[in-house]
């Protein structure tokens, strides 16, 4: 698709989304939506508050109606070829300085909900992991304390099978609800269908996690609840001691089998490596920090330099 045609398609998506009452903004800097706080703008940013709104946006993107009017009288245009970007808590996202000709989709407050019934916890795709962890402990549940220091949302955490402190999402997920941006279908998937493995799942970029059901354990008495609160504090303190603050996206590289990415980066001599506004953390080598008002390009250059250094020193591709 040519740049001109892409621009027309993006304009069409924005117009149709507005006609459906969705919150639409154009040429929106995405840096503020990421933990790096750097990067360029999305051509279009659409915020949705319900799965129905997301499914409607998916039908616009796919042009599924072929130009026929739907039940509310709005006409879908064919917009095949428009790329989408799901923006969650932005803790695993680096946006190019020049921006991107995409429709960025952000889950709104309607996806923040957390409901607890006995040992079952249902969380929206935009619910933040630290909030879910604290709510679960306050409700007398255990098994999700590890997530209190992870700066992500439920949706992103499920897609990458986030984890830490000896556990991960695979250990607690019972089922997942996704909206398919290619079809607009809203479907539930059992945990087995997610095919979880180390920092990976079978959920694809066009499948947006809108809800997850977690199965946790009951803390049987007051002492157990107090122990959960203490564990939360210990995890937060551990992260403050061993991991840097500032603008970063947490661990950048996954660990190779039987080794630690941080150790490999450190022994390759990259700790403290700086390119422009970005540098490898001196506290934890698998973190890249960027200065306020820094450059996404600098972050990417540091990533490339680290990959090359580890490959040259250890023969391992991060």
C-alpha positions in Angstrom: 0.0 0.0 0.0 1.4 3.4 -1.0 1.9 6.2 1.6 -1.0 8.1 0.1 -3.3 5.0 0.1 -2.3 4.2 3.7 -3.1 7.8 4.7 -6.5 7.5 3.2 -7.1 4.2 4.9 -6.1 5.6 8.3 -8.3 8.6 7.8 -11.2 6.2 7.0 -10.6 4.2 10.1 -10.5 7.4 12.2 -13.7 8.7 10.6 -15.7 5.5 11.1 -14.5 5.0 14.6 -15.6 8.5 15.5 -19.0 7.9 13.8 -19.4 4.9 16.2 -18.8 7.1 19.2 -15.3 5.8 20.0 -12.6 8.1 21.4 -10.2 8.9 18.5 -7.1 11.0 18.4 -4.7 11.5 15.6 -0.9 12.0 15.6 -0.6 11.1 19.2 2.9 10.7 20.8 3.1 7.2 22.2 6.1 7.8 24.5 3.9 8.9 27.5 2.1 5.5 27.2 5.3 3.6 27.6 7.7 3.1 30.5 10.6 4.3 28.4 8.7 7.6 27.9 10.3 8.1 24.5 9.2 7.6 20.9 7.1 9.1 18.1 3.4 9.3 17.3 0.8 6.9 16.1 -1.2 8.1 13.1 -4.4 7.2 14.9 -5.1 6.3 18.6 -8.4 4.7 19.4 -9.5 4.0 23.0 -12.2 1.4 23.7 -14.0 0.7 26.9 -15.8 -2.6 26.1 -15.3 -5.8 24.2 -18.2 -4.8 22.0 -16.5 -1.5 21.1 -13.3 -3.4 20.3 -15.1 -5.9 18.1 -16.8 -3.0 16.3 -13.4 -1.4 15.7 -12.1 -4.8 14.4 -14.9 -4.9 11.9 -13.9 -1.4 10.7 -10.3 -2.5 10.3 -11.3 -5.7 8.4 -14.0 -4.0 6.3 -16.1 -7.0 7.0 -19.4 -5.4 6.0 -18.2 -4.8 2.5 -19.8 -1.4 2.5 -23.2 -2.5 3.8 -24.8 -0.6 6.7 -24.8 -2.3 10.1 -27.6 -2.1 12.6 -26.7 1.4 13.8 -26.6 2.8 10.3 -22.8 3.3 10.1 -21.1 2.0 7.0 -17.8 0.0 7.2 -15.2 0.9 4.6 -12.7 -1.6 3.4 -9.4 -0.8 5.2 -7.3 -3.9 4.5 -3.6 -3.4 5.1 -3.9 -1.0 8.0 -1.6 -2.1 10.8 -2.6 -2.1 14.4 -0.6 -1.7 17.6 -2.0 -2.7 21.0 -0.8 -0.3 23.7 -1.2 -1.7 27.2 1.0 -0.4 30.1 3.8 0.1 27.6 6.4 -1.8 29.7 7.4 -4.0 26.7 7.1 -1.4 24.0 9.6 0.9 22.2 8.2 3.2 19.6 10.5 4.6 16.8 11.3 8.3 17.1 9.7 8.9 13.7 6.4 7.4 14.8 4.4 4.8 13.0 1.5 4.8 10.4 -0.6 2.5 12.6 -3.9 2.5 14.4 -2.9 2.2 18.1 -5.5 0.6 20.2 -5.7 1.3 24.0 -8.0 -0.5 26.4 -9.7 2.0 28.5 -11.0 2.1 32.1 -13.7 -0.5 31.3 -10.9 -3.1 31.2 -9.4 -2.3 34.6 -12.0 -4.2 36.6 -11.0 -6.9 39.1 -13.6 -9.3 40.6 -12.9 -12.0 43.2 -15.2 -14.9 44.0 -13.7 -17.5 46.4 -10.3 -18.5 44.9 -11.3 -17.3 41.4 -10.1 -13.8 40.3 -11.3 -12.3 37.0 -9.3 -9.3 35.7 -9.7 -7.1 32.7 -6.9 -7.0 30.1 -5.9 -3.5 31.2 -5.7 -4.3 35.0 -2.2 -3.6 36.2 -0.3 -6.5 37.7 0.8 -4.8 41.0 -2.9 -3.8 41.6 -4.1 -7.4 40.9 -1.4 -8.8 43.2 -2.3 -6.5 46.1 -6.1 -7.0 45.6 -5.6 -10.8 45.7 -3.6 -10.8 48.9 -6.1 -8.4 50.5 -8.8 -10.9 49.6 -7.0 -13.7 51.4 -5.5 -15.3 48.3 -2.0 -16.4 47.4 -0.2 -17.4 44.3 0.1 -14.0 42.6 2.4 -12.1 45.0 5.3 -12.4 42.5 3.5 -9.9 40.1 3.6 -7.0 42.5 6.8 -5.7 41.0 6.0 -6.3 37.4 5.1 -3.1 35.6 2.7 -4.6 33.1 -1.0 -5.3 32.5 -2.9 -8.6 32.5 -3.2 -8.7 28.7 0.5 -8.2 27.9 1.5 -10.5 30.8 -0.6 -13.3 29.4 0.7 -12.8 25.8 4.3 -13.1 26.9 3.7 -15.3 29.9 5.3 -12.8 32.3 6.8 -14.1 35.4 9.2 -13.7 38.3 10.3 -15.0 41.7 9.7 -18.6 40.7 6.3 -18.3 39.1 4.5 -17.0 36.0 1.1 -16.5 34.4 0.9 -20.1 33.2 0.8 -21.2 36.9 -2.4 -19.2 37.6 -4.4 -18.7 34.4 -7.5 -20.8 34.0 -8.9 -19.2 30.9 -8.5 -16.1 28.7 -11.0 -14.1 26.7 -9.7 -12.5 23.5 -11.1 -10.3 20.7 -9.7 -11.2 17.2 -8.9 -8.0 15.3 -9.1 -9.9 12.0 -12.7 -11.1 12.5 -14.2 -9.2 15.4 -14.9 -12.5 17.2 -15.0 -12.5 21.0 -13.9 -16.0 22.2 -12.8 -17.7 25.4 -9.7 -19.9 25.4 -8.8 -22.4 28.1 -5.2 -22.1 29.5 -4.1 -25.1 27.5 -4.9 -23.4 24.3 -2.5 -20.6 25.2 0.4 -23.0 24.9 2.4 -21.2 27.6 6.2 -21.6 27.6 9.1 -19.5 28.9 8.1 -15.8 28.2 5.8 -17.0 25.3 2.3 -18.0 24.5 0.3 -18.9 21.3 -1.7 -15.6 21.5 -1.0 -13.6 18.3 -0.7 -9.9 17.8 -4.2 -9.7 16.3 -5.7 -11.3 19.4 -6.4 -8.8 22.1 -6.7 -10.2 25.7 -9.7 -8.4 27.2 -10.2 -10.6 30.3 -8.5 -13.4 32.2 -9.7 -15.8 34.8 -7.0 -16.8 37.4 -7.3 -19.6 39.9 -5.4 -18.8 43.1 -5.0 -20.5 46.5 -6.8 -19.5 49.7 -4.8 -18.2 52.6 -6.6 -20.0 55.4 -6.2 -17.6 58.3 -5.0 -14.2 59.4 -1.4 -15.3 59.8 -1.4 -16.5 56.2 -2.8 -13.2 55.0 -0.1 -11.3 57.0 2.5 -13.6 55.4 1.2 -12.6 52.0 1.5 -8.9 52.8 5.0 -9.5 54.1 5.9 -11.3 50.9 4.6 -8.4 48.8 6.9 -6.0 50.8 9.9 -8.3 50.4 9.4 -8.5 46.6 9.1 -4.8 46.2 12.2 -4.2 48.4 14.2 -6.8 46.5 13.4 -5.1 43.2 14.3 -1.7 44.5 17.6 -3.1 45.7 18.5 -5.1 42.6 16.9 -3.2 39.8 17.2 0.4 38.6 14.5 3.0 38.7 14.1 5.8 36.1 12.8 5.3 32.5 13.2 1.6 31.5 11.2 -1.3 30.4 12.4 -3.9 32.8 14.4 -6.9 31.6 15.1 -6.4 27.9 16.3 -9.9 26.8 15.0 -13.3 27.8 17.4 -15.7 29.5 19.0 -18.3 27.3 18.5 -21.9 28.5 20.7 -22.5 31.6 22.1 -18.9 31.8 21.2 -15.4 32.6 21.0 -12.6 30.0 22.2 -10.1 32.7 25.3 -12.2 33.4 26.1 -12.6 29.7 25.7 -8.8 29.1 27.9 -8.0 32.2 30.7 -10.3 31.2 30.6 -9.0 27.7 31.7 -5.7 29.1 28.4 -3.8 28.4 27.5 -2.7 31.9 27.4 1.1 31.8 27.6 1.2 28.0 26.1 4.5 26.8 25.0 5.6 23.4 23.5 9.1 23.4 20.7 9.3 25.9 20.5 5.6 26.6 22.7 3.2 28.6 22.9 -0.3 30.1 22.2 0.0 33.8 25.1 -0.3 36.1 22.8 -1.9 38.7 21.4 -4.7 36.4 22.9 -5.3 33.0 19.7 -6.6 31.5 18.0 -3.2 32.0 18.4 -0.3 29.5 17.7 3.2 30.9 17.0 6.3 28.9 17.2 10.0 29.9 14.2 12.2 30.2 13.4 13.6 26.7 15.8 10.9 25.3 15.7 9.1 22.0 14.1 5.7 21.1 16.8 5.4 18.5 19.5 5.6 21.2 17.7 2.8 23.1 17.6 0.6 19.9 21.3 1.3 19.2 22.2 0.2 22.7 20.1 -3.0 22.2 22.0 -3.7 19.0 25.4 -3.1 20.6 24.6 -5.4 23.4 23.4 -8.2 21.1 26.6 -7.9 19.0 28.9 -7.8 22.1 27.3 -10.9 23.7 27.4 -12.8 20.3 31.1 -11.9 19.9 32.1 -12.7 23.4 29.9 -15.8 24.1 28.6 -17.0 20.8 25.0 -16.6 22.0 22.3 -14.7 20.2 20.1 -12.8 22.7 
